[in-house]
Amino acid sequence: MVEDTFVEEDIRPVYVSVGVTDVGLRRKSNQDAFLERSDAGLWAVADGMGGHRDGDVASRMICEALAQVGCAATLEAMIDAIRDSLSEVNRRLYSAAVRPENPVFSGSTVALFLASRTACAILWAGDSRVYRLRRGYLTQLTTDHTWAAELNLQNAGTEADHAITRAVGGEASLILDLHRDRVRPGDRYLLCSDGLTHEVDDERIAASLSGADVTECARLLLEATFQAGARDNVTVIVIEAA
């Protein structure tokens, strides 16, 4: 289906959001982190890698670095500033992992949403996701960086299938994928860690994002996760263009 994405140039959406995180029912600590910066039109979710001892450190470092990014004049300048900021976090994490004495292995996924008027950009590494709900239709705007996604496995069930192939701190150089979109008034965007998507299917996600407001949407998403077992940390940010 080809969708008309034309948006009037003079439309200036007001973005409202709510973010929540929970340790879930099985984990002892929360390695997720999130950031809401409506002043800069920037929101992010980071999920520390479970196989790394200090995943919570990596996810916090990402959000702390993004919190320090200045408000640039254009969307393109903000994208460049974000890439530079996360590349520096990647450098620090990778250097700590490969040093000969007392190496520290720490990494994290990241998914972020950046908005300027009706233009927006989604950047990500890993399997944290960004969705858009428009007129009741849910679209996943990111592609997981996992073995299952890269091999196009239809019935990914093992832990190996879901192994992360890209993350902040995972390699010497960080590659962030980029997707551009146009925002329409009434659109809702969801940023989430895999603690949601491994438990809740797209139909339930879409239904939850149809709640009365962003606070209700976030509550419904957490409720659905806990009803499904909440085996991992779960983090969601719901953003609405009003």
C-alpha positions in Angstrom: 0.0 0.0 0.0 1.4 3.4 -1.0 0.6 6.0 1.6 0.4 9.7 1.0 2.8 11.3 3.5 2.2 15.0 2.5 2.1 17.3 5.5 1.5 21.1 5.3 4.8 23.0 5.9 3.3 25.4 8.4 2.0 22.7 10.7 3.7 22.7 14.1 2.7 19.7 16.1 2.9 19.8 19.9 4.6 16.6 21.1 3.4 15.1 24.4 5.0 12.0 25.8 5.3 9.6 28.8 8.0 7.1 29.5 8.0 4.2 31.9 10.4 1.4 32.8 10.1 -1.7 35.0 12.4 -4.5 36.1 9.8 -7.1 35.1 9.0 -10.3 37.0 12.2 -12.4 36.4 15.2 -10.0 36.5 17.0 -8.8 39.6 18.1 -5.5 38.1 16.9 -3.1 35.4 19.4 -2.6 32.6 17.0 -0.4 30.6 17.2 3.4 30.5 15.2 6.0 28.7 15.3 9.7 27.9 12.6 12.3 27.3 13.7 15.7 26.0 10.7 17.5 24.6 12.8 20.7 24.6 15.0 19.2 21.9 12.4 17.0 20.3 14.5 14.0 21.4 13.4 10.7 23.0 15.4 7.5 23.4 15.3 4.0 24.8 18.5 2.0 25.6 18.6 -1.7 26.7 21.8 -2.9 28.3 22.9 -6.2 26.8 22.0 -9.1 29.0 25.2 -11.0 28.4 27.3 -8.1 29.5 28.1 -7.6 33.1 27.6 -3.8 33.1 24.8 -3.4 30.7 23.1 -1.0 33.0 26.2 1.2 32.9 26.1 1.3 29.1 22.4 2.2 28.8 22.8 5.0 31.4 25.9 6.3 29.5 23.8 6.5 26.3 21.0 8.5 27.9 23.4 10.8 29.8 25.3 11.6 26.6 22.1 12.3 24.7 20.9 14.6 27.6 24.0 16.7 26.9 23.4 17.1 23.2 22.7 20.8 22.4 19.6 21.9 20.5 20.8 22.4 16.9 19.3 24.7 14.4 18.2 22.0 12.0 17.2 18.3 12.0 20.3 17.4 10.1 22.6 19.1 12.5 20.8 17.3 15.4 21.3 14.0 13.6 25.0 14.7 13.2 25.4 15.7 16.9 23.6 12.5 18.0 25.9 10.4 15.8 29.0 12.1 17.3 27.7 11.8 20.8 26.9 8.1 20.6 30.1 7.4 18.7 32.0 8.7 21.7 30.1 6.5 24.0 30.8 3.6 21.7 34.5 4.4 21.7 34.6 4.5 25.5 32.8 1.2 26.0 34.8 -0.6 23.3 38.1 0.7 24.7 37.1 -0.6 28.1 36.3 -4.0 26.6 39.5 -4.5 24.7 42.0 -3.2 27.2 44.5 -5.8 28.3 44.0 -5.4 32.1 40.6 -5.6 33.8 38.5 -5.4 30.7 34.9 -4.4 31.2 32.4 -5.8 28.7 29.4 -3.5 28.4 27.0 -2.7 25.6 23.5 -1.5 24.9 21.0 -1.2 22.2 19.5 2.2 21.4 16.5 3.5 19.6 15.7 7.2 19.4 13.1 9.5 17.9 14.0 13.0 16.8 11.4 15.5 15.7 11.5 19.0 14.2 8.1 20.4 13.3 6.6 17.7 11.0 10.0 16.1 10.1 11.3 13.3 12.2 14.2 10.9 12.2 14.6 7.5 13.8 18.1 6.2 14.6 18.9 2.8 16.1 21.3 0.0 16.8 20.1 -3.4 18.1 16.6 -4.7 18.7 14.9 -1.9 20.6 12.1 -0.7 18.3 10.2 2.3 17.1 6.6 2.0 15.9 4.1 4.5 14.5 0.3 4.2 15.0 -1.6 6.3 12.3 -5.3 6.0 12.0 -5.3 2.7 13.8 -2.6 1.2 11.5 0.6 0.1 13.2 3.9 0.3 11.4 7.3 -0.9 12.7 9.8 1.8 11.6 13.0 -0.1 12.7 14.5 -3.4 11.7 16.0 -5.6 14.4 19.8 -6.1 14.3 19.6 -9.7 15.3 20.6 -13.0 13.6 16.9 -13.9 13.2 16.1 -10.6 11.3 19.3 -10.8 9.2 18.6 -14.4 8.2 14.8 -13.7 7.8 13.9 -16.5 10.1 10.1 -17.0 10.3 10.1 -19.0 13.5 12.9 -17.6 15.6 12.6 -19.3 18.9 16.0 -19.9 20.4 18.1 -17.4 22.3 20.8 -17.6 19.6 18.2 -16.5 17.0 17.6 -13.3 19.0 21.4 -12.6 19.5 22.2 -8.9 18.9 24.4 -8.2 15.9 24.8 -4.5 16.4 25.0 -2.4 19.6 26.7 0.6 21.2 30.0 -0.7 22.5 29.9 -3.9 20.4 32.4 -2.9 17.7 35.2 -0.4 17.2 32.9 1.7 15.0 29.2 2.4 15.6 26.8 2.2 12.7 23.4 3.7 13.4 20.6 3.0 10.9 18.4 6.0 9.9 14.8 6.2 8.9 13.1 9.5 8.0 9.4 10.1 8.4 6.7 12.8 8.2 4.5 13.4 11.2 0.8 13.9 10.9 -1.3 15.4 13.8 -2.7 12.5 15.7 0.2 10.1 15.1 1.5 8.2 18.0 5.0 6.8 18.2 6.2 4.0 20.5 9.9 3.5 21.5 10.4 0.2 23.4 12.9 -2.3 24.5 12.6 -6.0 23.6 11.0 -6.7 27.0 7.8 -5.6 25.4 8.1 -7.1 21.9 9.2 -10.5 23.0 6.0 -10.7 25.1 3.3 -8.7 23.2 2.3 -9.1 19.6 1.6 -6.3 17.2 -2.1 -6.6 17.5 -2.0 -6.0 21.3 0.5 -3.2 20.9 -1.8 -1.4 18.4 -4.8 -1.8 20.7 -2.8 -0.5 23.6 -1.6 2.5 21.6 -5.2 3.4 20.9 -5.8 4.4 24.5 -7.3 7.7 25.6 -4.0 9.4 26.0 -0.2 8.7 26.2 -0.4 7.9 29.9 -3.1 5.4 29.4 -1.2 3.8 26.4 1.9 3.3 28.5 -0.1 1.7 31.3 -1.8 -0.7 28.9 1.5 -1.7 27.3 3.0 -2.5 30.7 -0.1 -4.3 31.7 0.0 -6.5 28.6 3.7 -7.3 29.2 3.0 -8.4 32.8 0.1 -10.5 31.7 2.4 -12.3 29.3 5.0 -13.0 32.0 7.4 -10.0 31.9 10.5 -12.1 31.7 12.7 -9.2 30.9 13.1 -5.5 31.8 10.5 -3.5 29.9 10.7 0.2 28.8 8.2 2.2 26.7 7.9 5.8 25.6 4.7 6.9 24.0 4.8 10.1 22.0 1.8 11.8 20.4 1.8 14.6 17.9 -1.1 16.8 18.9 
